Amino acid sequence: MSTERIEKEILLHAPLARVWRALADATEFGTWFGVRFDGPFAPGATIRGVIAPTKVNAEVAKAQKEHAGTPFEITVEQMETERVFAFRSQWQGDATLVVFALEEAANGVVLTVTESGFDQIPLARRAQAFAANEQGWSMMVQVIEEYLAGAQSFRA
C-alpha cells in the first residue's frame, strides 16, 4: 500500500454544475468542509481561513471542534470549470496537493479526491499525517454527499 497518495471516489447524485459550485465557491466549500475563508477561490490565489466546524455533519463537526480557529491556507493550483479544482494546502506545517476531479456519470457525477505529497512530510510525522488524512477524506466525501443532498438547509 502506498503512503504517497490518498484517493477517494464517490458517485454524487447531483447535477455537474451543482457539484462544481460546492467545490469552487469558497463559501460553499467552507460550509461543508469546515473552513471560513477570507476570499474567493481563483487560480493562483492564496486564500487564508480558519477551521470552523462543518454545518453538515454533527459527528464530523465534533471532531473538528478541537481545531476551531486554527489557521488554514490554500493556494489554488487549477480551476477547470466543472472538471478539476486543485489546491496546495498548508495544514500544521505540512503542504500537500489536493485534486478534486469531476466526471459525469449516468446517475450523477463521479468525484475523485486525490491528495498527494506525503513523501515531502518529515518521516517522523508522515505515517500519522497520512493516516489522519486518509480517515478525514473517507469522512469528507460523505459530508459533501450529505451537503449536496440537503444544501438548502446548510446555507451560511
N, C-alpha and C positions, 0 to 999 in steps of 0.2 A: 504494500500500500504506500502510495506517495504521500509525503507530507509537504510537498511544494505547493499544491493547489487543492482547493476545495471546489466541488462543482455540485450544484443542486438544480433540479429541474422540476417544474410543476406546470400542469395544464390549468390555466386560469379561464374561467367561463365568463369572459367579458370581451367587449369589442377592443380591437387593437388600439384605437385612439384613446380609449379609456385607460388601458393598461399603461400606455405611454405617458399619459398625463400624471398617473400615480407615481411614475418614476422620475419624470423630467421636471415636474413642478416642485420647487424646493419646499413649499408649504405642505403640499400633499405628501411628498416623500417623508418629510419630518413627522407628520401626523402618524403615519403607520410605523415608521422606522424608530421613532423616538428621539428626534433631534430638532431643536429650534434653530434654524439657520438665519444668518443676518442679511441674506440677499438671495437673488435668483441664481439658478444654475445657468452657466453659459460656458461654451468651450474655452479652455484656457484659464478660466476664473478660479481663484482660490476663495472658497467660502468658509467662513467660520461659523461655528454654532456651539451649542451646549446640549448635553444629554437632557432630554425632557421626556420622561416615560411615555411610551405609546398610549394612545387613547383607544386602541383597538382591542387589545387582549389583556385582561387583568393579570393573568399569570406572568406574562412577559413584562408588563409594566412593573410588577412587584420585583422582578429580577433586575430591572433597570434602575429602580429607585435608589439603590446604593450609589449609583454613578450620576445621579441627577446633578446638573450644574457643571459636570466635567467638560472641559473644552473638547471639541471635536472639529477637525479641519479636513476639508477635502479640496483637491484640485481636479477640476473636470478635465478629463483627457479627451473624451469623444462624446458627441451627441449627434447621432444619425437618426433623424426623426423616424419614430415607430420601428426602429431596428436595433440600435445599440446606444446604451448610456454607460459610460465608463468613467471611473474616478480613482484617484490615488487618495487613500485615507491616512490620516495621522491619528493614531489612537494609542495612547500610553507610550509614545515614543517610537512605535513601530509603523512603518509605511508599507502598505500592500496595494495591489491593483484590484479593484472590484469592477466586474463587467456584467451588465445586465443585457442579455441578447433576447430579442423577441422574434418569434416565428409564428405566423398564422397557422392554425390547425382547423380541422373540421368543426370542432366544438368550442373554439375559443382561441387562446394564444398560449403557446409554449414559452415559458420564461425560463431561461437558463442563467443562473447566477454562478459566476466563477470568481474566486478570489485567489490571487497568486502573489508570490513574492516572499513566502515564508522562509526561503533559504537565505534571505537577507537579514533575518532576525537573528540576533546572537543565540548561539546554541543553547545557552543556559535557559533561555525563555521560549525557544522555538516550539517545543512539543506542547507546552502549556498554551501558548498563543494559538497554535493550530487546533488543539482540542476544543478550546473555548469558542473559537470562530466557527468550527465545524458544527458544534452544537447550536451556536447562535443562528447560523444560516438555516439549519433544519427548522428552527422556530420561525424565522423571519419569512420564509416562503409561505408558511401557513398564515402568518399575520397579514401579508399582502393579499392573500386569497380572502381572508375574512374582511379586510378593508374594502376590497372591490365588491364583495357580496353585500355590504351594508354601508357604502361610502357616505350616503346622505346623513347618517346618524353620527358620523365622525368629523364633521366639519369643524375646523378650528375657530 
